[in-house]
Amino acid sequence: MELNVKQSGIEKRTISTAYYKTRSGKINKRVHELYLRNDIPCGFSRCLKCRYNSEALKPLQFFENGALSKSVQYPHFLLLDGPSIMKFIDVLDDTRVFRQEHCLISGSKFLFDHWQEFTVRPLVVCSSEEAVARVSKDYPHAITMIDYVKGIQGCEPLIQRLNDLSKKERRGRALFPEYWTQDKLLDGLSKGNLKKGKFQISPENYLEAFVEFDMEDQWFVQGSLNMNRAVHGDVVVAQLLPENEWTAPEKTIRLRDAEESQNGGNNLTVDDDEGGEEEAQEDLEESEAPAKKSRKEVLPSARIVGILRRNWRHYCGIILPPNMPGTRQFLFAPSERLIPRIRIETSYYEQLIGKKVLVQIDSWPQDSHYPRGHYIRVIGNEGERKTEDEVILLEHEVPYDEFSPAVLACLPEMPWSPHPLDPPEREDLTSLDICSVDPEGCTDIDDAVHCRELGPNRYEVGVHIADVTHFVRPGTAIDQTAAERSTSVYLCGRRIDMLPSLLSTNLCSLRGNELRYAFSVIWELNEEAQIQNVRFCKSLIHSRAALTYQRAQELIDDEQYNSRRRTVGALELASSEIRFDIDPETGAPIKVLEKQHLDTMSMIEEFMLLANISVAEKILHEYPVNTLF
């Protein structure tokens, strides 16, 4: 069926069809559709030729700024080539744009003509003089990243960092096998000679890893040469070794820190460009010699022949002290022990002693024993609670920035209170004796319960969950931020909220003696706790009390009953939990207490579980085709 695509701003559509053979011999057809659009705006807010009819199209705001580079004497927008972004990613605040040079030139020429009525010009920023020379043949407004930054006043440290990153490094003797070409990898994958999977370093031995293909299938990789510069979490292509080369995991623990300490503190940047090629190669070959194993113990073993997607990110850690004075090259030890040492170059080592710092991996050449990276910033003093908290958040990629103005703009104006008749389909349950049961000091109360007798052998039990959707509308800034954060994170003396505190600890907290919007699941049960009926509704509730687990336990305890239980030898078997007492002045933990398990904790857990089961059954009944189970 032919579609009328021109009504959607699509000027041209081309279709290409290809056929390929699967491993089983079946022929499959693959169709690609390419669209040429005519409704994409240029991005300049002052341009009257372009329409911005979508919130997703955010125009570039033009403003005067005296701190901009003096290397260019006219107003401009920056268009960066791919190598500049890959090399100077931390300087550019993680803005990722990947374009081929000819696309960059074509786009710049189009914008130059498109903005003829304005004084602003598109400026192409390149990674090298060679790239500037190539671009300048077709487009005159091009400059290197370093030349552009040199025109910014007060940026001498930034210029030094750019010079360090731009420095060409001497190639030494190859220590690792070369990766296969892209065509060879794709051919091997299509024929089934190679397999794609996720590379996972063993936590017990840093020279062992597995390539996981699915939940049940994996190949074993042993030794640095077979790992071939893969980093924990990379998506790799692996080749199965001949069966006579299969090995098995060692039965001893090998930790990088411990082995380097035993070897005399191998904290120098031992690498090929320091003249250590032979030593580095010998170290690698020694690590490759696996102990002989019984054929019954060996696992399917493989080697890495290519990397499809790197899992590189910013890493927290410390810079190790060198044993050669005057060097500018250092080894960085990541806090995550599954990540190898990273070789960096910096002239600020004295300022970084005793600091936790952030480092990015840039590359891992064949001739380098370690991946190469660059220093980004100081996190804080090593050992300080604030620093270690930030390390935990960064290592687990937990967003902890303050909420943006766009998110705060989604919040209701205070004072705010629920309206009993808004909306009319919300059921009024304020007459019910509802209460919440939570840990002591809890401020984000997201659930409450009630129970009442309806008649002989009939009881009504309800679970009420705070109605966050009343405040968090789909597609809004607060919805997108909540999706990125996913959950609230609790550290010792610190909480990182998924939603602003106005919602999490106030308007969406089912606090005692306050009206709140909720979602309710209400069951009718008999004396055997068998469900006779269940219904679901949006509701308005008025919690009578916000109880602690201890207070709720005291209300339902029967001392005579408990005495009989102890007399007959009843035991409480549960795993222990701990909590910290925090000094209110310093914020430091001063006491560790074991958390007592109470029956009221299990009671709330069972109510929540029952609510989830009932909701899942309802979804399955209403949407049998789209339900995941």
Secondary structure in CASP SS format (residue, H / E / C, confidence):
PFRMAT SS
TARGET T0000
AUTHOR 0000-0000-0000
METHOD secondary structure of the structure
MODEL  1
M C 1.00
E C 1.00
L C 1.00
N C 1.00
V H 1.00
K H 1.00
Q H 1.00
S H 1.00
G C 1.00
I E 1.00
E E 1.00
K E 1.00
R E 1.00
T E 1.00
I E 1.00
S E 1.00
T E 1.00
A E 1.00
Y E 1.00
Y E 1.00
K E 1.00
T C 1.00
R C 1.00
S C 1.00
G C 1.00
K C 1.00
I E 1.00
N E 1.00
K E 1.00
R E 1.00
V E 1.00
H E 1.00
E E 1.00
L E 1.00
Y E 1.00
L E 1.00
R E 1.00
N C 1.00
D C 1.00
I C 1.00
P C 1.00
C C 1.00
G C 1.00
F E 1.00
S C 1.00
R C 1.00
C C 1.00
L C 1.00
K C 1.00
C C 1.00
R C 1.00
Y C 1.00
N C 1.00
S C 1.00
E C 1.00
A C 1.00
L C 1.00
K C 1.00
P C 1.00
L E 1.00
Q C 1.00
F C 1.00
F C 1.00
E C 1.00
N C 1.00
G C 1.00
A C 1.00
L C 1.00
S C 1.00
K C 1.00
S C 1.00
V C 1.00
Q C 1.00
Y C 1.00
P C 1.00
H E 1.00
F E 1.00
L E 1.00
L E 1.00
L E 1.00
D C 1.00
G H 1.00
P H 1.00
S H 1.00
I H 1.00
M H 1.00
K H 1.00
F C 1.00
I C 1.00
D C 1.00
V C 1.00
L C 1.00
D C 1.00
D C 1.00
T C 1.00
R C 1.00
V C 1.00
F C 1.00
R C 1.00
Q C 1.00
E H 1.00
H H 1.00
C H 1.00
L H 1.00
I H 1.00
S H 1.00
G H 1.00
S H 1.00
K H 1.00
F H 1.00
L H 1.00
F H 1.00
D H 1.00
H H 1.00
W C 1.00
Q C 1.00
E C 1.00
F C 1.00
T C 1.00
V C 1.00
R E 1.00
P E 1.00
L E 1.00
V E 1.00
V E 1.00
C E 1.00
S C 1.00
S C 1.00
E H 1.00
E H 1.00
A H 1.00
V H 1.00
A H 1.00
R H 1.00
V H 1.00
S H 1.00
K C 1.00
D C 1.00
Y C 1.00
P C 1.00
H C 1.00
A E 1.00
I E 1.00
T E 1.00
M H 1.00
I H 1.00
D H 1.00
Y H 1.00
V H 1.00
K H 1.00
G C 1.00
I C 1.00
Q C 1.00
G C 1.00
C C 1.00
E H 1.00
P H 1.00
L H 1.00
I H 1.00
Q H 1.00
R H 1.00
L H 1.00
N H 1.00
D H 1.00
L H 1.00
S H 1.00
K C 1.00
K C 1.00
E C 1.00
R C 1.00
R C 1.00
G C 1.00
R C 1.00
A C 1.00
L C 1.00
F C 1.00
P C 1.00
E C 1.00
Y C 1.00
W C 1.00
T C 1.00
Q H 1.00
D H 1.00
K H 1.00
L H 1.00
L H 1.00
D H 1.00
G H 1.00
L H 1.00
S H 1.00
K H 1.00
G C 1.00
N C 1.00
L E 1.00
K E 1.00
K E 1.00
G E 1.00
K E 1.00
F E 1.00
Q E 1.00
I E 1.00
S C 1.00
P C 1.00
E C 1.00
N E 1.00
Y C 1.00
L C 1.00
E E 1.00
A E 1.00
F E 1.00
V E 1.00
E E 1.00
F C 1.00
D C 1.00
M C 1.00
E C 1.00
D C 1.00
Q E 1.00
W E 1.00
F E 1.00
V E 1.00
Q E 1.00
G C 1.00
S H 1.00
L H 1.00
N H 1.00
M H 1.00
N C 1.00
R C 1.00
A C 1.00
V C 1.00
H C 1.00
G C 1.00
D C 1.00
V E 1.00
V E 1.00
V E 1.00
A E 1.00
Q E 1.00
L E 1.00
L C 1.00
P C 1.00
E H 1.00
N H 1.00
E H 1.00
W C 1.00
T E 1.00
A C 1.00
P C 1.00
E C 1.00
K C 1.00
T C 1.00
I C 1.00
R E 1.00
L C 1.00
R H 1.00
D H 1.00
A H 1.00
E H 1.00
E H 1.00
S H 1.00
Q H 1.00
N C 1.00
G C 1.00
G C 1.00
N C 1.00
N C 1.00
L C 1.00
T C 1.00
V C 1.00
D C 1.00
D H 1.00
D H 1.00
E H 1.00
G C 1.00
G C 1.00
E H 1.00
E H 1.00
E H 1.00
A H 1.00
Q H 1.00
E H 1.00
D H 1.00
L H 1.00
E H 1.00
E H 1.00
S H 1.00
E H 1.00
A C 1.00
P C 1.00
A C 1.00
K C 1.00
K C 1.00
S C 1.00
R C 1.00
K C 1.00
E C 1.00
V C 1.00
L E 1.00
P C 1.00
S E 1.00
A E 1.00
R E 1.00
I E 1.00
V E 1.00
G E 1.00
I E 1.00
L E 1.00
R E 1.00
R C 1.00
N C 1.00
W C 1.00
R C 1.00
H E 1.00
Y E 1.00
C E 1.00
G E 1.00
I E 1.00
I E 1.00
L C 1.00
P C 1.00
P C 1.00
N C 1.00
M C 1.00
P C 1.00
G C 1.00
T C 1.00
R C 1.00
Q E 1.00
F E 1.00
L E 1.00
F E 1.00
A E 1.00
P E 1.00
S C 1.00
E C 1.00
R C 1.00
L C 1.00
I C 1.00
P C 1.00
R C 1.00
I E 1.00
R E 1.00
I E 1.00
E E 1.00
T C 1.00
S C 1.00
Y C 1.00
Y H 1.00
E H 1.00
Q H 1.00
L H 1.00
I C 1.00
G C 1.00
K E 1.00
K E 1.00
V E 1.00
L E 1.00
V E 1.00
Q E 1.00
I E 1.00
D E 1.00
S E 1.00
W C 1.00
P C 1.00
Q C 1.00
D C 1.00
S C 1.00
H C 1.00
Y C 1.00
P C 1.00
R E 1.00
G E 1.00
H E 1.00
Y E 1.00
I E 1.00
R E 1.00
V E 1.00
I E 1.00
G E 1.00
N E 1.00
E C 1.00
G C 1.00
E C 1.00
R H 1.00
K H 1.00
T H 1.00
E H 1.00
D H 1.00
E H 1.00
V H 1.00
I H 1.00
L H 1.00
L H 1.00
E H 1.00
H C 1.00
E C 1.00
V C 1.00
P C 1.00
Y C 1.00
D C 1.00
E C 1.00
F C 1.00
S C 1.00
P H 1.00
A H 1.00
V H 1.00
L H 1.00
A C 1.00
C C 1.00
L C 1.00
P C 1.00
E C 1.00
M C 1.00
P C 1.00
W C 1.00
S C 1.00
P C 1.00
H C 1.00
P C 1.00
L C 1.00
D C 1.00
P C 1.00
P C 1.00
E C 1.00
R C 1.00
E E 1.00
D E 1.00
L C 1.00
T C 1.00
S C 1.00
L C 1.00
D C 1.00
I E 1.00
C E 1.00
S E 1.00
V E 1.00
D E 1.00
P C 1.00
E C 1.00
G C 1.00
C C 1.00
T C 1.00
D C 1.00
I C 1.00
D C 1.00
D E 1.00
A E 1.00
V E 1.00
H E 1.00
C E 1.00
R E 1.00
E E 1.00
L E 1.00
G E 1.00
P C 1.00
N C 1.00
R E 1.00
Y E 1.00
E E 1.00
V E 1.00
G E 1.00
V E 1.00
H E 1.00
I E 1.00
A E 1.00
D C 1.00
V H 1.00
T H 1.00
H H 1.00
F C 1.00
V C 1.00
R C 1.00
P C 1.00
G C 1.00
T C 1.00
A H 1.00
I H 1.00
D H 1.00
Q H 1.00
T H 1.00
A H 1.00
A H 1.00
E H 1.00
R H 1.00
S C 1.00
T C 1.00
S C 1.00
V E 1.00
Y E 1.00
L E 1.00
C C 1.00
G C 1.00
R E 1.00
R E 1.00
I E 1.00
D C 1.00
M C 1.00
L C 1.00
P C 1.00
S H 1.00
L H 1.00
L H 1.00
S H 1.00
T H 1.00
N H 1.00
L H 1.00
C C 1.00
S C 1.00
L C 1.00
R C 1.00
G C 1.00
N C 1.00
E C 1.00
L E 1.00
R E 1.00
Y E 1.00
A E 1.00
F E 1.00
S E 1.00
V E 1.00
I E 1.00
W E 1.00
E E 1.00
L E 1.00
N C 1.00
E C 1.00
E C 1.00
A C 1.00
Q C 1.00
I E 1.00
Q E 1.00
N E 1.00
V E 1.00
R E 1.00
F E 1.00
C E 1.00
K E 1.00
S E 1.00
L E 1.00
I E 1.00
H E 1.00
S E 1.00
R E 1.00
A E 1.00
A E 1.00
L E 1.00
T E 1.00
Y H 1.00
Q H 1.00
R H 1.00
A H 1.00
Q H 1.00
E H 1.00
L H 1.00
I H 1.00
D C 1.00
D C 1.00
E H 1.00
Q H 1.00
Y H 1.00
N H 1.00
S H 1.00
R H 1.00
R H 1.00
R H 1.00
T H 1.00
V C 1.00
G C 1.00
A C 1.00
L C 1.00
E C 1.00
L C 1.00
A C 1.00
S C 1.00
S C 1.00
E E 1.00
I E 1.00
R E 1.00
F E 1.00
D E 1.00
I E 1.00
D C 1.00
P C 1.00
E C 1.00
T C 1.00
G C 1.00
A C 1.00
P E 1.00
I E 1.00
K E 1.00
V E 1.00
L E 1.00
E E 1.00
K E 1.00
Q C 1.00
H C 1.00
L C 1.00
D H 1.00
T H 1.00
M H 1.00
S H 1.00
M H 1.00
I H 1.00
E H 1.00
E H 1.00
F H 1.00
M H 1.00
L H 1.00
L H 1.00
A H 1.00
N H 1.00
I H 1.00
S H 1.00
V H 1.00
A H 1.00
E H 1.00
K H 1.00
I H 1.00
L H 1.00
H H 1.00
E H 1.00
Y C 1.00
P C 1.00
V C 1.00
N C 1.00
T C 1.00
L C 1.00
F C 1.00
END
